[in-house]
Amino acid sequence: MAAMRVKRKATASAASHLRSTAKEPGHEKGEGKITRALKPTVSIIGVGRLGSALALALQACGYSIEAIAARRLSHAQRAARILDPPPTHVLSAARLEQFPLTDLTFITTPDDSISHIAAQLAARVAPIASGQTALHMSGALSSAVLRPLADVGYSIASLHPLISVSDSVRGAKSLRQAFYCVEGERQAVANARRIVRDFGAQSFTIGAEHKTLYHAAAVMASGHLVALFDAASGMLAQCGLSQARARTVLLPLVQSTIDNLSTHEPAHALTGSFARADVETIRRHLNALSAAAQSDELRNALEIYILLGARSLQLAQRNGASRAALKEISNALEEATRSMKQCGKAKSGGRK
Ligand SMILES: NC(=O)c1ccc[n+]([C@@H]2O[C@H](COP(=O)([O-])OP(=O)(O)OC[C@H]3O[C@@H](n4cnc5c(N)ncnc54)[C@H](OP(=O)(O)O)[C@@H]3O)[C@@H](O)[C@H]2O)c1
């Protein structure tokens, strides 16, 4: 199908828009008077947690949000209501053939549907000159997933914010303070970096081949931190606190740990029993966790404690803790692992 060109804010391509804003961010000078520089036009497919926050953040920086789409029209309409002015095109995924061609196209749907949507969009666009950029914001996938769009003339890149976004308004604020991992084709990367600079944020680059490992690191630092917090809350609930109270009393502890991490490297930020190499205390922890592991809620708490304990031992060693005490702790962790496995075998044998 022929390329669909729609009302554009300017005749110049995305690249030239971006070049003009690069000279004077937000403004450009013309014969003695300062006029507002034109920012690129934007369309966003997928306006859930991240896409709607992105729309708000871009709009606040002067970008023109021309079109948004969600799987369900009602969800696209809900996202449109928080934008001022609202986009001219508000569509469901079933109407992507009506999606306009804009300077920047973001695909911010769940990771698994990005390649399908890229192919769907590309099928509608006849080979175009150049200047349009397509971006996705997945941490796990490289820009290669947008290849069908590159084949019809888009410049492609991935732009991943190292931030957790759960609602649009707070998310828009967080997006302006995030670090962004950018990877892809030269023109698209330059355009992505321009957005990051407009946000007042910072970017860095990794090779496309490292994206999966990079993303696993992000999951460890964010999602797994939440899972760890949940396990600790479950342990306090076992001590008689309500889940809500458990979360409340643990939060300042977590916050102070994050504060320590922001000023010290991990070996120095580590406090507590492993940093002090308190052998007997750690033995008692292991016993208490083995006993608590009978409850479904705490089944894997002992396993988590042992695994992260082994990592803490490395940090404590780097920080100069007693080698003999660390060796005793290491033995206690190994012993606990063995009993846990034997217990697991006995249980599965019992089920046969
Ligand atoms: N949230 C974060 O913290 C975060 C952080 C960094 C990167 N990311 C990345 O951002 C992307 C989106 O994540 P999210 O958390 O914002 O997901 P989300 O909240 O689930 O939102 C997904 C959006 O995509 C729409 N969608 C789903 N399938 C679609 C299709 N086939 N066609 C068109 N639209 C479709 C959904 O529409 P409906 O609402 O109608 O279902 C929804 O608007 C992912 O690539 C993710 O890796 C997210």
The ligand as an SDF file (V2000), in Angstrom:
LIG
                    3D

 48 52  0  0  0  0  0  0  0  0999 V2000
    6.8910   -0.5200   32.1060 N   0  0  0  0  0  0  0  0  0  0  0  0
    8.2060   -0.4180   32.2930 C   0  0  0  0  0  0  0  0  0  0  0  0
    8.6810   -0.1880   33.4080 O   0  0  0  0  0  0  0  0  0  0  0  0
    9.1530   -0.5400   31.1250 C   0  0  0  0  0  0  0  0  0  0  0  0
   10.4760   -0.1070   31.3040 C   0  0  0  0  0  0  0  0  0  0  0  0
   11.3640   -0.2040   30.2430 C   0  0  0  0  0  0  0  0  0  0  0  0
   10.9440   -0.7240   29.0330 C   0  0  0  0  0  0  0  0  0  0  0  0
    9.6530   -1.1560   28.8830 N   0  0  0  0  0  0  0  0  0  0  0  0
    9.2720   -1.6710   27.5650 C   0  0  0  0  0  0  0  0  0  0  0  0
    8.1480   -0.9350   27.0770 O   0  0  0  0  0  0  0  0  0  0  0  0
    7.3110   -1.7840   26.2730 C   0  0  0  0  0  0  0  0  0  0  0  0
    5.9050   -1.7270   26.8070 C   0  0  0  0  0  0  0  0  0  0  0  0
    5.8690   -2.1630   28.1430 O   0  0  0  0  0  0  0  0  0  0  0  0
    4.6960   -1.6970   29.1430 P   0  0  0  0  0  0  0  0  0  0  0  0
    5.1350   -2.0750   30.5070 O   0  0  0  0  0  0  0  0  0  0  0  0
    4.3100   -0.2960   28.8600 O   0  0  0  0  0  0  0  0  0  0  0  0
    3.5120   -2.6810   28.6810 O   0  0  0  0  0  0  0  0  0  0  0  0
    1.9390   -2.5270   28.9530 P   0  0  0  0  0  0  0  0  0  0  0  0
    1.6770   -1.6270   30.1050 O   0  0  0  0  0  0  0  0  0  0  0  0
    1.4050   -3.9060   28.9870 O   0  0  0  0  0  0  0  0  0  0  0  0
    1.3770   -1.7720   27.6600 O   0  0  0  0  0  0  0  0  0  0  0  0
    1.3760   -2.3960   26.4120 C   0  0  0  0  0  0  0  0  0  0  0  0
    0.5820   -1.5430   25.4290 C   0  0  0  0  0  0  0  0  0  0  0  0
    0.6700   -2.1530   24.1450 O   0  0  0  0  0  0  0  0  0  0  0  0
   -0.6470   -2.3290   23.6250 C   0  0  0  0  0  0  0  0  0  0  0  0
   -0.6460   -3.5060   22.7560 N   0  0  0  0  0  0  0  0  0  0  0  0
   -0.5350   -4.8160   23.0920 C   0  0  0  0  0  0  0  0  0  0  0  0
   -0.5440   -5.5760   21.9840 N   0  0  0  0  0  0  0  0  0  0  0  0
   -0.7010   -4.7240   20.9330 C   0  0  0  0  0  0  0  0  0  0  0  0
   -0.8240   -4.8920   19.5280 C   0  0  0  0  0  0  0  0  0  0  0  0
   -0.7790   -6.1020   18.9740 N   0  0  0  0  0  0  0  0  0  0  0  0
   -0.9540   -3.7850   18.7670 N   0  0  0  0  0  0  0  0  0  0  0  0
   -0.9960   -2.5390   19.3130 C   0  0  0  0  0  0  0  0  0  0  0  0
   -0.9110   -2.3170   20.6240 N   0  0  0  0  0  0  0  0  0  0  0  0
   -0.7580   -3.3920   21.4180 C   0  0  0  0  0  0  0  0  0  0  0  0
   -1.5270   -2.4870   24.8430 C   0  0  0  0  0  0  0  0  0  0  0  0
   -2.8720   -2.2110   24.4900 O   0  0  0  0  0  0  0  0  0  0  0  0
   -4.0580   -2.6120   25.5130 P   0  0  0  0  0  0  0  0  0  0  0  0
   -3.8820   -1.7310   26.7100 O   0  0  0  0  0  0  0  0  0  0  0  0
   -5.3110   -2.3130   24.7570 O   0  0  0  0  0  0  0  0  0  0  0  0
   -3.8630   -4.0610   25.8440 O   0  0  0  0  0  0  0  0  0  0  0  0
   -0.9010   -1.4250   25.7560 C   0  0  0  0  0  0  0  0  0  0  0  0
   -1.3460   -0.1380   25.3820 O   0  0  0  0  0  0  0  0  0  0  0  0
    7.9710   -3.1800   26.3240 C   0  0  0  0  0  0  0  0  0  0  0  0
    8.7840   -3.3320   25.2030 O   0  0  0  0  0  0  0  0  0  0  0  0
    8.7970   -3.1280   27.5920 C   0  0  0  0  0  0  0  0  0  0  0  0
    9.9030   -4.0140   27.5370 O   0  0  0  0  0  0  0  0  0  0  0  0
    8.7470   -1.0640   29.8930 C   0  0  0  0  0  0  0  0  0  0  0  0
  1  2  1  0
  2  3  2  0
  2  4  1  0
  4  5  1  0
  4 48  2  0
  5  6  2  0
  6  7  1  0
  7  8  2  0
  8  9  1  0
  8 48  1  0
  9 10  1  0
  9 46  1  0
 10 11  1  0
 11 12  1  0
 11 44  1  0
 12 13  1  0
 13 14  1  0
 14 15  2  0
 14 16  1  0
 14 17  1  0
 17 18  1  0
 18 19  2  0
 18 20  1  0
 18 21  1  0
 21 22  1  0
 22 23  1  0
 23 24  1  0
 23 42  1  0
 24 25  1  0
 25 26  1  0
 25 36  1  0
 26 27  1  0
 26 35  1  0
 27 28  2  0
 28 29  1  0
 29 30  1  0
 29 35  2  0
 30 31  1  0
 30 32  2  0
 32 33  1  0
 33 34  2  0
 34 35  1  0
 36 37  1  0
 36 42  1  0
 37 38  1  0
 38 39  2  0
 38 40  1  0
 38 41  1  0
 42 43  1  0
 44 45  1  0
 44 46  1  0
 46 47  1  0
M  CHG  2   8   1  16  -1
M  END
$$$$
